[in-house]
């Protein structure tokens, strides 16, 4: 299974499937459709049925039940785009029998995957680690998840002695830019519940995530020749700096962990005449999340009163919600995954996602969908790596979940 996973994963990451947040098409980049076509052919080849790619690029397929028991229909979902933070790699570097020391990724730039920076590396001594070349991301997020799902389904098809209900798969584009399942037809997919294979380190099991919103704050200044600016000039950039300084310092990502939310300034633009700040707002608690949004509204009112004019405006848009409220009523699906991990010799690490997942939007669309580890670390950058043995365990977990 290790060899099959390595071969499959290496093939997948050779497809450049970076999504583009500035695109107006869906999917956002054409290469995602090319990879979707490849997956369609592979799923047919391993023996899956009802294999199709729809107009939005969603690839779906199923295998029928082979048991007379009344069993749930379970779906497994992963996304095939990679983050726009940097380009992907053509093939992974394979570090066999890892010795627990620093890994030189790129000699030219002296890029090192250092144990002092990433002490979790020592958890994988003796294992096979797949890394980047020090100039790209790896793509384990989430092509590791796809490789695990396809490998598990192939194993089920080849081992009919494993009794199971209907099992379905779905591979989606544009997750990394927050648009992964906006067109996904949950009713047509027809599953009782599902799991996204999109988590991080081995053992991760997540059924709650941030409530999320985006905010754009605009500042209107007054540009006057600086030689004659006294009592006339209003510098929009300084207004923006003042606004940002009024947000609580310790509610920034670098000071938060666990269930703590944050405000993150992700983009600034400005001149004397006009400026804008773009934020994301995150919190697991719905009430605290709402209070964070209200805080920003209050700051806008405060500054407009202070400067006795409407120089500051804000637009806040909700992005996704905490799937906990949709999963808790069917918590047995979390327990099912937890037991599947224990049976595979994996210690479950049930914790909140400090981010988002397609599973959140799917849960609110009517498909309760916790998130399971795919095995990778340091997603979205050149220090990304995935232990091959973690991917093997993910396959075992999928098999344990579906086995009657």
N, C-alpha and C positions, 0 to 999 in steps of 0.2 A: 504493500500500500504506500510506503514511503516513496518508492521509485515512481509509482503512478502519480502521486500528488506532485512530486517535483517536476515530472515531465509536463503535467497538465498546467501547473502554475507558471512554469517557465514559458509555455506556449502562450498563455493568456496575457502575461505582462508585455509580450512583444507587440501587442496591439496598443497604439497610442489612443487612449480614450479620455483624455483630459476634457473636463466640462468647462464651459465658458459662461461666467455670470453676466457678461455684457451682451450675449447673443439673444436674439428675439425668436429663434427657431426652437422647436422641440422635436428631438433632443437638441441640445445646444451646439453639438459638434457632429459632423457627418461620420467621423470614424467610429463613434459609438454604434451606429447602425451597421457598420462593417463587422464589428465584433459580434453584434447581435446575430447577424447572418451566420457567422462561424459557429456560435453556440447552438443555433437551430440545427445545423447539420450534425454537430456532435451529439446532441440529445437524441436525434433520430438514430444515429449510429449505435448508441448504447442500448437502444430499444425502448425509449420512452414513446408515449402515445400523445395524440392531440397536440403535437409540437407546432407552435406558431409564433410569429412576430407580428404585432399589430401596427397600426399606422403611427403610433407614438414610440415605437421601438421596444415595447415590453415583450420579452420572450417568456412564454409559459409552456408547460408540459405536465404530464401526469403519468403515473403508473396505477393500474387498477388494484383493488384489494385482492388478496389471495386467501382470505379467511372468511368463514361463515359467521363469525362473531359480528355484532353490531359495533363497529369501531368508528371513531371520528375521522373526518378528512382533515389532514394536517398539511400545511403549506410551509415551505422553506424559501426565504427571500434573500437576495443579495443584490448589490448594485455593481454595475460594470464601468461606471465612470471613475476617474481618479481626480484628485484635488487639483485645482488650478494654481496652487502655490508654486509648483515647479513641474517640469516635464517628467515623464516616467522613464524607466530603464528598459533596455532591450532584453536583457536576461539577468538573472540574479547572480551575485557572487555566492558561491557555495563554500561554507566553512565547515568541514567535517570534523567530528570529534573535538569540538571547541575546547580550548585549554584554559579558559577563564581569564585570559589576558586581553589587553587592548587590541582592537582590530584596525589596522591601517586600511582605510577605504580608498584614499587617493593620495599617492605620494607627491604629485605635482603641487597640490594645495595643502598638503599635510593635514588632511581631514581624517580624524581618528574617532572611531567609536570607542570611547574611553570608559573603562569600568568606574572611574571616579565620578564621571558625569551620569552614567547609566548603570548603577550597581545591580540592577535586576539581571544583567548579563550573567552574573555568577550563578543564577538559578538554572542555567542551561549548560553547565559544564558537561562535556562528553556528548552533547547533542549536535545535530546538524543545523547550523544557523544560515539563513539566507539574508544577504544584505544588499545595499545599493553599491554603486561605484563611487560614492562620495560626491557626485554631481547631480544626482536625480533622486526622486522618490522611488520606492520599490513597487508600490501598487498592491501590497497585501490588503490594503483598504480599498476595495473589498474583493479583489480577485482571489485572495486566499479563501474567502467565504464561498465564492462560486466554485472553486476547485474542490472544496470540501463537500459541498452539496452534490455536485455531479459525481464525485467519486463514491459517495454514500449511496446514491441512487443506482449507479452501475453495480455496486456490490449487492444491493437488494435484488436487482434483476437477475444477477448470476447465482443468487443463493435463495431459491424459492422456499427452502425450509424455514426461513424467517417469515413468520406470519404477520401480516400488517393490513391496515385499511388502505383507503385511497390516499396516495401521497402526491402532492403537487409542488411544482417549483415555479418561481418567478424571478426573472433577472431584469433590473430596471436601470434606466439612465438618470443622470443629473441629480443624484442624491447629494453630491457634494456642494451643490449650489441651491439646495433647499427646494428643489422642484421634482424630486424623485417619483412621487406617486400622485401628483396632482391630477393625472388623467387615468389612474389605475381603477379598474372596475372590480371592486371587491365582490359584488354579487355574482358577477360572471366567473370570477376566480373560484368561488364556491367552496371555501374551506371553513371548518368550524373554528379553527384558530391557526396561528402560524408563529414562526420564529424567524427573525432576521439573524443571519450569521454575519454580524458586523461589529462584534465587540473586540476588545483588545486582548490582553494577556489571558493565558489558559486559566479557566475557572470562572471568568467573568460571566455573570448572569444579571441582567438588568431589566426591571419592569417599571422604572420611573425615570423621568428625564426633566430637564428644565421646561418651565413655561418661557416662551421667547417672544420678544418684540424687537422691532427696529425703529429707531427714531432719527429724524433729520431735523436739526435746529438751524434756522437761518437768521442772519444778523444783517440789518440794514444800516450802513454807515452814512457819512456825508463827507465827500472828498473835496477838500479845498486846498489850494496851493499852500504848502507848509509855511511859506514866508508870511502868509496872512491868515493863518489858521486859528489864531487865538479866539476862543469862545465860539468858534464856528465848526471846526473839524470834529467829526465823530468817527473813530477808527473801528470799523466792523471787526477787524481781527482782535483788537483788544477786548471788545465785547465778548467775543467767542472765548478768549482766554479767561475772562472773568467768570463766564457761565461754567466752564469746565472746573474752575477752582472751587465753585460752590458745591459740587458733588462730593459726597463723603469719600475721603481718601481711602479708607479701609474697605470700601465696597468696590475695589478694582480687582481684576482677576488675580494679580500677583499676590494678593493678601487673602485669598479665599480658598476654601476646600470643602469637601463633603457636600452638605446641603446648602452651603452659603452661596448666595447669588452675587451678581455684580453688574456694574455698568462698564462697558468697554468702548472707548473711543477708537473707531476703526478707520476713520478718514477725516482729514481736514482740508479745506480749501479756503482761500481768502485773498482779498485786497482791502484797501482802505474803505472802498465803497460797499463791498459785499463779502460776506464770509458764511461758511456753513460747517457744521460738525455732524458727523454721522456716527451713531452709537448702536450697539446691541444691548438689550436689557434681558437679564436672565435671573430666574429664581425657581426653586422647586415648589415653594409654598405659593399657592394662588393668591392668598391675601397679601403677602409681602410683595409679590410680583406686581399686583395692582397698586400697592403703595409706592413702589419704585416709579411706575409710570406717572402717578399723581405728583410725586416729588418733582419730576422734570416739568410738568405743567405748572406747578407752583413757582418754580424758579423762573420760568418765562414770565409769569405774571409779576413776580417781584422785580425783575429787571425792567419791564415796561413801566412799572410804577416809579421806579428809581429814576429813570431817564425821561419820564413824563411823555412818552410816545411809544407807539407800537413798533419798536425797532427789532423785536425778537419774536419769531414765530416757530412753531413746532408741528411736525406731523409724526404720529406714532402709529405703527401698523403691527398688529399681532401676527406672529409667524407660525407658531405651533404651541400645543399645550402638553401638559404632563399626562402621559398615558396611564399613570397609576390609577386614576379614577375609573378607567375602562377595563383595566386588567384585574383589579382587586375583586370584583364580583365573580371572576372565573379564575381565582388564584390557583386552582388545581393545575393550570397549565404551567405555572412557575414551579410548582412542586414536582410536576412530571419531568421538567428539565433538570431540576435539582437532583432527583433520584437517578436520572440518566447519567449525570456527571459522576455521582458517587459510584454507580455500577461500573463506570469506565475508569475508576481509580483517580478521579479528578476531584479536588477539594473545591466546592462551589464558593464563589465570592460574590454574594448578592449585595449590590451597591447601586446607588443612583448614578445615572449617566450625567456627566457634567458636559452636556451638549445635547444634540438632537439625534434622531434616528427616523428612518422611514417608518419604523414600527409605531412611532407616536401617531403619525398621520393615519396609518392603516388602522390603528386601534380606534380612532375617532370616526373612521369610515365604516366600522362594524367588524373589523378583523382583529381581535385581541392578539397582540404580537410582541412578546418579550424579545429581548436581544441576547444572543449567545456569543461567546468568544469565537473569534476567528484565529487568534493566536499572535497577532502582530503587536509591535511596539513602535512608538515614535512616529505615528502616521503623519503624512503631509510634508515630510522633509527628508533630507539626505541621510539622516541617522535612523531611518526606518529599518526594522529587521523583523524576521519571523522565524521561530524555531520550527523545523519540519515536524518534530515529534508533537508539538502542540496542534498542528494541523491534523495529524493522525488521530489524536484524541478527540478533536472536533468531529471527525467522521464517526468515531465510535459513539459519541453523544447523540448524533443524528440517528444512528441505527437503533440505539437504546430508546429514544423517544418514540419511534414509530413501531417498534416491535410489540406485538399484542401481548 
